[in-house]
Amino acid sequence: MTSLLPPAPSNDSFERLHGQIRELLSTARARIRRAVNSIMVQPYWTIGRLIVEEEQGGSARAAYGQAVLAALSERLTAEFGKGFSVANLR
């Protein structure tokens, strides 16, 4: 299959320009991933705290807690996509 892109110039100036742009984009994408990960730590920690507080209350609430996790898993997965299984919420 042939490429629809024109062939790249092969001179050193072009290679240097391409390398600089490639490095900028790679660095920016890595910084974005780190920023998003840092930002998401707080809500995930708070979600865990809220679930623990809801489930605490003794063995009489154990079945209730399982039902809560199952319902939360179903609803959060429907709203936000994968990553909210009962095991992950636990």
C-alpha positions in Angstrom: 0.0 0.0 0.0 1.4 3.4 -0.9 1.5 6.4 1.5 -0.7 9.4 0.8 1.9 11.6 2.4 4.6 13.2 0.3 8.1 11.9 0.9 10.0 13.8 3.6 13.0 15.9 2.6 16.2 14.2 3.6 18.3 17.1 4.6 19.8 17.7 8.0 17.8 20.9 8.6 14.5 19.0 8.1 15.5 16.2 10.3 16.5 18.6 13.1 13.2 20.5 12.8 11.2 17.2 12.8 13.2 16.0 15.9 12.5 19.3 17.8 8.8 19.2 17.0 8.6 15.5 17.9 10.3 16.1 21.2 8.0 19.0 22.1 4.9 16.9 21.4 6.2 13.9 23.3 7.1 16.0 26.3 3.8 17.8 26.3 1.9 14.5 26.1 3.9 13.0 29.0 3.2 16.2 31.1 -0.5 15.9 30.3 -0.6 12.3 31.5 1.2 13.2 34.7 -1.1 16.2 35.3 -4.3 14.1 34.7 -3.0 11.3 37.0 -2.3 13.8 39.7 -5.6 15.5 39.4 -7.5 12.2 39.5 -5.8 11.0 42.7 -7.9 13.3 44.9 -11.4 12.3 43.7 -10.4 8.6 43.7 -9.2 8.9 47.3 -12.4 10.8 48.3 -14.5 8.1 46.5 -12.8 5.5 48.6 -13.3 7.4 51.8 -17.0 7.9 51.0 -17.5 4.2 50.3 -15.7 3.1 53.5 -17.7 5.6 55.6 -21.0 4.3 54.0 -20.0 0.6 54.5 -18.7 1.0 58.1 -21.2 0.2 60.7 -20.7 -3.5 61.6 -21.5 -6.9 60.2 -25.2 -6.1 60.0 -24.4 -3.7 57.1 -22.2 -6.2 55.2 -24.9 -7.3 52.8 -26.0 -3.6 52.5 -22.5 -2.7 51.6 -22.2 -5.3 48.9 -25.5 -4.1 47.4 -24.2 -0.5 47.5 -21.0 -1.5 45.7 -22.9 -3.4 43.0 -25.3 -0.5 42.4 -22.5 2.0 42.4 -20.5 -0.1 40.0 -23.4 -0.4 37.6 -24.4 3.2 37.6 -20.8 4.7 37.5 -19.9 2.3 34.7 -22.9 3.4 32.7 -22.1 7.1 33.3 -18.2 7.1 33.1 -17.2 3.8 31.3 -15.0 1.0 32.5 -12.9 1.2 35.6 -15.7 1.1 38.2 -16.1 -2.7 38.8 -17.1 -3.9 42.2 -13.5 -5.1 42.7 -12.1 -1.6 41.8 -14.6 0.1 44.1 -13.7 -2.3 46.9 
